[in-house]
């Protein structure tokens, strides 16, 4: 497992009973997490510091319960990257801190390439990977079906001082966009995708991970350049092994290009503890 252990503005303070106690700079949040099935709190007194707690509803969804004043948004940093944090209606804050392990990997690959790298970021959300790749000197095409998420990504790029870097923001269904890029003959040296387990595109297109991920990766192989730098699939889909993502890359990208494929888990450490929270899986191809 790769662990995102280089944060200063984020930490898990404690976790138990299906919840994690997190510090986002100066704000303390409690959010549910299905992986936390143990019951023992290691730092019970710390839970009194919480600013807000997300409580799930038995009928679906949920809502924030505010214990202390909470700003509508605030910023946190990861190394030289800056992100705008906003508590959302479905427990999210607009950032997945465990993705720092992937950001570090991308940045290292791009800087080591010693050439201009053109990146395609699909299901790009609020642009964590976009910001990371721009900071490393790459060109990025940022694609997401949500106009609000794309606007948020622009805010993060600007907050990180990267607004003058070459970036395109596209609000569109990922499959439709990639098909258009194939017809245009556009190519990318690196592709990143973080598809949802289930979702709908800008015009109601249905996406289901198990049914669609292989076809999408195969489709994206047609927009890779002759010398691709990397291909990353990230997933939070329950029940899917990281080895499945590696198998897909072996059956598609690795058949056309020379490189290595591997996969694994990503996680977050709990401060002053041996505990690590599993947060997702990845599959990677790299030249």
N, C-alpha and C positions, 0 to 999 in steps of 0.2 A: 504493500500500500504506500502511495505517495502522500505525504502529510504536509499541509499548508502551515508551516511553523514559523514563517518569517513576518507575520503580522505584528504591528504595534498598536494600531487603532482598533483592532478587533480581537476578541478572545471569548472562549467559552469558559465561564466562571464555574459552572456546575451543571449537572444534568441528572435527572431522575424522574421516574413516574411519567414517562412520555413527553417530558418538556426539557428544553435547554435554557439556561440563564446566560445571556450573551451581553457583552459590552461592545457597543458600536461607538467608539471614541468616548464621549462622556455620557451616553445614553444606555441604560440597562433595559433590555427587553427579555420577555419570556415567550418562547414560541414552541408549539408542539413539534415532535419528531417521532415517527413511528419506529425508528431503530432503538429508541431509548426505552427498553422494556424492564430495566432493573429499577429497584425501588429505593435504594439507599442514597441519600444526599450526603455529599462529602463536606459541603459548606452551607449548612442550613441557614445560618444567620445572613448570608449574602443575599438570599432571596428577598429580604425586606427592602433592598435597595432598588428594586425594579421600578421603572418609569411606566411601563405598560406591559400588558399580557394579552396574547391572542388566545381567545377561547373559542373552540369549535362548537358549532351548533349541532344538536342531534338530528336536525332535519337537513344538514348540509351547510357548507360554508362556515361562517363564524364572524366574530367582531373583536375589535380591540377594546380592552378594558383599561382605562387610564388611571394610574395610581398617583402620578405626579405630572407636572406640566411637560408637554412634549412638543418640540418644534415641528412644523409641517415638513421640513426637510433640513438636513445638515450634511456636512461633508466628512469623509474619512479618506485617509491616504494609504496606499500600499506602495512603498518605495517612492518612486517619482510619479505615480499615478493617483489621480484624485477622482472620487466617485460621490455622486449625490445620493443620499439615502432618504427614502420616503416610505413610511409604513403603508402597505397597500391592503386592500380589502380581503385578499386571500393569503394572509400571514406573511407574504413576502416583503422585502425591503428594497428590492431593485438590484440586489447584488448577492452572489453566491461566493462567499469568501474562500471556500475550498478550491475554487477555480484558479486561485493564485498559483497552484502547481502547474497548471496548463499555461498560464500567462508567462511564467518564468521559462518554461520549455520553449514556447513560441519565440520569445524575445531572444533566447540563446541561439535558436536555429536561424532566425532572420539575420542577426548580427554576424553570425559565423559564415553566412552564405557569400558575403563579399560581392553581392550583386543586387540589383533592384528586384524586390519580391512583390508580386501582385497577389493579394490575399482576397479570397471570397469567404465572407462570414455569413453563414446561413442560420436562420432562427436566432438572429443576433441579439435579441432582447435589448437590454440597456447598454450594450457595447463594451463589456469588460474586456473581451478579446480584441475588439476593434481598437480600444485605447492602447492595449498592450502592444499590438502589432504596429500601430502608428508610431508609438514611442521608440520602437526598434528601427524605424526608418522605412517601413513597408508602405505600399499603397493598399488601400482597403476598399472593398465594396461591401457595404453593410446592408443585409436584407432581412426584413421582418414584416409580417403581415399586419402588425399593430402600429398605427400612426403615432399613438402615445408613447410606445416604447422607443420608436425611432427618434422622436423628439427628445426623450430622456437621454438617449445615446449621444445626441448632439451636445446636450448639456455637459455630459461627462467628458467628451472630447475637448470642449471649450475649457472646462474646469482644470483639465490636465495641461492646458497651454498648447494644444495640438490642433487648433482650429485651422491653421494654415497648411497642415499636412494634406496630401492628396487622398480624399475620402469621398465616396459616393454613398448616399443614403437612399435606399429603395424600399418603398412600402408596397409589398406584393406577396403573392403566394410563391413559395420557394420553387416548387416544381415548374410553375409557369415561367418564372424568371429564368431558371436554368435552361429550359427549352429555348427561350428567346436568345440567350447567350450562345447556345450551340448554333442556331441559325445565323447569328451575327459573326460567328467565327472567333469570339472572344475567348481568351485563355487565361488561366490563373496558375501561379506557381505553388500556391498553398490553399487548401480548403479546410474550413472549420465548420462543424455543424453540431448543434445542441438541440436536437428535435424533442418536442414534447411527447409524452406517452400518448396523449390524445389531444386533438385541437382542430380548429377550423380556420381556414384561410380568409383572406380579405373579402372573398365573394362566397363564403360558405363552404369552401372545399374541405372535405373531411380528411384528417390525417390520423392514422393509427400506427404506432411504432412498429409492432410486429408485422403488420401487413405491408408497410410502405418503405421501411428503412433500406432493405436490400435494393429495391428498384431505384431509390434516390441515389444511393452511393454509385450504382452502376451508371445512372444518368450523369452524375457529376464527373465520372471518369472521362467524359467527352469534352469537358472544359478545362482539364488539366493540361498544362504546358508539356513540352517534350521532356523537360528536366524538372519534374515537380520536387519541391523542397519537403513538403509534408502534407498529410491528410489526417485530420483529427475528428473522431466521432466521440461526443460526450453524451452520456445518458443517465437519467434518473428513473428509468422505467423499472418498476418492481418486477422481480422474477427473471430478468435478463442478466445472464452472466457476461462479464467482460470478454470472455473467450468467444462469445457469439459475435461481438464487434470485430475481434481480430480475425475470425473466420470469414466474415463478410469482406474485410479488406483484402484477405488472401485470395478470395474468389473474384475480386474485381480489380482493385488498384494494383496489387502486386503481380497480377498476370500481365499487365501492360508496361510496368515500370520496375526498374531495379532498385531495391531498397530492402529495409527490414520492417516487419510488422510485430507489434507486441501489444499487450493490454494489461489493465490492472484497475485497482480501486483508488479513489482519492478520499481523504479524510481530514478532519480537524482535530487538533489536540485540545484537551482540557487543561487549563493552566494549573500548575502545581499538582499534577496527577499523572498516572500512567494510562488513564483512559483516553481513547481515541474514538471519535464519532465517525462511522462510515457514512460517506455522503454521496457516492455515485461511482460510476465506472467510466473507463475510456478505452478506446481502441486507437492506435496510432500506426501510421505508415510514415517512414522517414527515409530520405535518400541516403 
